[in-house]
Amino acid sequence: MDRISAERAEELASELSLLSQQQSEALLMATYIRLSPEEARKYDQRRLRITEISAILGRFKAQSIEPNKSSLSGFLDIPRKTSRI
């Protein structure tokens, strides 16, 4: 698994956001007007790129999490008051 920097992850997240917006706009337009073959090709290219970026960001997130730590580990480490009897 290739490691990516936080800066690169931010760039990919921005690209993902832009592509997702473009996909939403294309779907909205397709509701009223049929997509041309060129628009359909671009839609498919964006869909593939969105899938690719999502996988990369998923790996980045996984590499950022310490192994053997559950998402509840911080919660479980909260000191509790004990009552004295």
C-alpha positions in Angstrom: 0.0 0.0 0.0 1.4 3.4 -1.0 1.4 6.0 1.7 0.2 9.5 0.8 0.8 12.7 2.6 -1.9 14.7 4.4 -1.5 17.4 1.8 -2.1 15.0 -1.1 -5.1 13.6 0.7 -6.5 17.1 1.0 -5.9 17.6 -2.8 -7.7 14.4 -3.5 -10.6 15.3 -1.2 -11.0 18.6 -3.1 -11.0 16.8 -6.4 -13.5 14.3 -5.1 -15.8 17.1 -4.0 -15.6 18.8 -7.4 -16.2 15.6 -9.3 -19.2 14.7 -7.1 -20.7 18.2 -7.7 -20.2 17.7 -11.5 -21.9 14.3 -11.2 -24.8 15.7 -9.4 -25.3 18.5 -12.0 -25.1 15.9 -14.8 -27.7 13.8 -13.2 -30.0 16.8 -12.7 -29.5 17.8 -16.3 -30.1 14.2 -17.5 -33.5 14.2 -15.7 -34.7 16.9 -18.1 -32.4 16.5 -21.1 -30.8 13.4 -22.4 -27.0 13.3 -22.1 -25.1 13.5 -25.3 -22.6 10.7 -26.0 -19.7 13.0 -25.0 -21.5 14.0 -21.8 -22.2 10.3 -21.0 -18.5 9.5 -21.6 -17.4 12.3 -19.2 -19.9 11.1 -16.7 -18.4 7.6 -16.8 -14.9 9.0 -16.5 -15.8 11.0 -13.4 -17.5 7.9 -11.9 -14.4 5.9 -12.3 -12.2 8.7 -10.9 -14.5 9.1 -7.9 -14.2 5.4 -7.2 -10.4 5.6 -7.5 -10.1 8.6 -5.2 -12.4 7.1 -2.7 -10.2 4.0 -2.5 -7.1 6.1 -2.1 -8.6 8.2 0.7 -9.9 5.1 2.4 -6.3 3.7 2.4 -5.1 7.1 3.7 -7.6 7.0 6.5 -6.7 3.4 7.4 -3.0 4.2 7.5 -3.7 7.2 9.8 -5.4 5.0 12.4 -3.1 3.3 14.9 -3.3 -0.5 14.8 -5.0 -2.3 17.7 -7.0 0.8 18.7 -10.7 0.7 18.5 -12.8 3.8 17.8 -14.0 3.5 21.4 -10.5 3.4 23.0 -10.5 7.1 23.9 -14.0 6.8 25.3 -13.1 3.7 27.4 -10.0 5.5 28.9 -12.1 8.3 30.5 -11.4 8.3 34.2 -14.4 7.6 36.3 -15.3 8.9 39.7 -15.4 6.2 42.3 -17.6 6.4 45.3 -16.1 5.8 48.7 -18.0 3.6 51.0 
